[in-house]
Amino acid sequence: MEIRGSLGPDPRAVGEARRLTETTLRAWGLAALSETACLLVSELMTNALLPARSGAEIVLHCGPDGGRIGVCGTSPLGRKGS
């Protein structure tokens, strides 16, 4: 299972990413991981958004071998993944 979201260069995007993470984890039956995952997403989104002042993409992946959270800035000056 995988969910992707593109978020704009707005400080409110951090909250949107947290809500996407919490909603997705609940839907996947992984609500117990929500608090830790949301903290991680907040840090990654802040790191992606602030330096370049551009948007970011978040990817939430859950498979048989575990899960993955990825955040990547969308600056036209280059991509820096977290």
C-alpha positions in Angstrom: 0.0 0.0 0.0 1.2 3.5 -0.8 -0.1 7.0 -0.4 1.5 10.1 -2.0 0.7 13.7 -1.4 2.1 16.9 -2.9 2.0 19.9 -0.6 2.6 23.6 -1.3 5.3 25.9 0.1 3.1 27.0 3.0 3.9 26.4 6.7 0.4 24.9 7.0 1.6 22.0 4.8 3.3 20.5 7.8 -0.1 20.1 9.6 -1.6 18.8 6.3 1.2 16.1 6.1 0.6 15.1 9.8 -3.2 14.8 9.1 -2.5 12.7 6.0 -0.2 10.5 8.0 -2.6 10.0 10.9 -5.6 9.3 8.6 -3.6 6.8 6.5 -2.2 4.9 9.4 -5.6 4.6 11.0 -7.0 3.3 7.7 -4.2 0.8 7.5 -4.9 -0.4 11.1 -1.7 1.1 12.4 -3.0 3.9 14.7 -0.6 2.8 17.4 2.2 4.2 15.3 0.5 7.5 14.6 2.1 9.7 17.3 5.7 8.7 16.5 5.0 8.9 12.7 3.5 12.3 12.9 6.4 13.6 14.9 8.8 12.2 12.2 6.7 13.7 9.4 6.7 17.2 11.1 10.5 17.2 11.3 10.9 15.9 7.7 8.4 18.4 6.2 9.9 21.3 8.1 13.4 20.3 6.8 12.1 20.0 3.3 10.0 23.2 3.2 12.0 25.8 5.0 15.4 25.9 3.3 14.1 26.1 -0.3 10.8 27.7 0.4 9.2 25.3 -2.0 6.7 22.5 -1.8 7.3 19.0 -0.8 6.0 15.5 -1.6 5.3 12.9 1.1 5.1 9.2 0.5 3.7 6.7 3.0 4.4 3.0 2.2 3.4 -0.1 4.0 4.3 -3.6 2.8 5.0 -7.0 4.1 8.6 -6.1 5.1 7.6 -3.0 7.1 6.8 0.7 6.4 8.5 3.7 5.0 7.9 7.5 5.3 9.6 9.7 2.7 9.6 13.4 2.2 11.2 15.2 -0.7 11.4 18.9 -1.4 10.1 20.1 -4.8 12.5 23.0 -5.3 13.4 23.6 -9.0 17.0 24.1 -7.7 17.4 20.4 -7.0 15.8 17.7 -4.9 16.9 16.8 -1.5 15.3 13.7 0.0 14.8 13.1 3.7 
